[in-house]
Amino acid sequence: MAGSTFGQAFRISTFGESHGKGLGVIIDGCPAGLTINEEAIQQELDRRKPGQSAIVTQRKEEDTVQILSGIFEGRTEGTPIGMIIYNGDQKSKDYDHIKDRYRPSHADYTFDAKYGHRDYRGGGRSSARETAARVAAGAVARQLLAQAGISIHAYVSKVGPIGLTLSHDEVDLSLVDTNDVRCPHPETAEQMIRLIKEVKKDGDTIGGIVTCVVKGVPAGLGEPVFDKLHADLGKAMLSINAAKGFEYGSGFEGVELRGSAHNDAFYYEDGEVRTHTNRSGGIQGGISNGMDIYFKVAFKSVATIMKGQNSIDKYGNEVEVTGRGRHDPCVLPRAVPIVEAMAALVLADHWLRQRMAKLTF
């Protein structure tokens, strides 16, 4: 399958299916000598794994990562890093009833149209379970970026109609993991959790928004014209299952401002170029300008619902499809570490590309 590789200087290839033996990733391009904290990789996977609270799918997977290659005595060797996560709690029989049926808004029909057949067990390769491999790779990328002083912080800023009124620079990011929905505002988090539980009880699902802030990015990352930093971030985020929209900086609301109000004026402070405002979202001309990068990712409601829906089967017959098994009523809480991982992969890639671009002799 083409399309399973991401990045250039820091490149990953993922493999595996939702109900196969496991999922894995190969990282190529990670520099030698990087000290790797394997517990930190597992911690990120634990943040993404199913069954961690009452408002996510109850599939029980430990998602324990095994490092197969590329790391010796706690440090990277500069060779490909291989990691695998074995599946342990597949219930493939939950999908027997949709073997020949196309679930509304799923990839069932499109995979059949592209390949002529599909793995109907949990969606196969189209399942969001594939993102476990990305999170493992992103955890390595984060450790590389930490050496450069770059940190990434995502959080749930909206679930359905319930949204934070605070901006990204007003929230306390240390509170993100203190509640099940990963919203850094306790009162708003409680409202979000209540809504998700109500939706789940009704056999339905709901979407929302994840906001991400990247701090410590130096000026100069990004490769015009086709590999602009925000373009690669957009591609990374829209490659995540259920993602429907991406905006950075002032985004769509910025269209209401005139240029005189939208422009970020420069000033010089402590030997660094800064801007008084940051409506550019830390990126200008496709290149980072040293300010915080911030963006939002919109996620749709999960397509699998526990209500009957009209559809057709592969033969064109009209059928009714009802979800069975264990599914997320809202992807947002588990999407947070995935958004962070994909941001880390993009930034690690561009950080390495910038180092190569500025070699001096």
Sequence and secondary structure as in RCSB ss.txt:
>XXXX:A:sequence
MAGSTFGQAFRISTFGESHGKGLGVIIDGCPAGLTINEEAIQQELDRRKPGQSAIVTQRKEEDTVQILSGIFEGR
TEGTPIGMIIYNGDQKSKDYDHIKDRYRPSHADYTFDAKYGHRDYRGGGRSSARETAARVAAGAVARQLLAQAGI
SIHAYVSKVGPIGLTLSHDEVDLSLVDTNDVRCPHPETAEQMIRLIKEVKKDGDTIGGIVTCVVKGVPAGLGEPV
FDKLHADLGKAMLSINAAKGFEYGSGFEGVELRGSAHNDAFYYEDGEVRTHTNRSGGIQGGISNGMDIYFKVAFK
SVATIMKGQNSIDKYGNEVEVTGRGRHDPCVLPRAVPIVEAMAALVLADHWLRQRMAKLTF
>XXXX:A:secstr
 TT EE SSSEEEEEE TTSSEEEEEEE   TT B  HHHHHHHHHHHSTTSSTTS        EEEEESEETTE
E SS EEEEEE     GGGGGGGTTB  TTSSHHHHHHHHS    STTGGGSGGGHHHHHHHHHHHHHHHHTTT 
EEEEEEEEETTEE  S TTTS GGGGGGSTT  SSHHHHHHHHHHHHHHHHTT    EEEEEEEES  TT  BTT
TB HHHHHHHHHHTSTTEEEEEETTGGGGGGS HHHH   EEEETTEEEES  TTTTEETTEE SS EEEEEEE 
  S  SS EEEEBTTS EEEE   S   S SHHHHHHHHHHHHHHHHHHHHHHHHHHT   
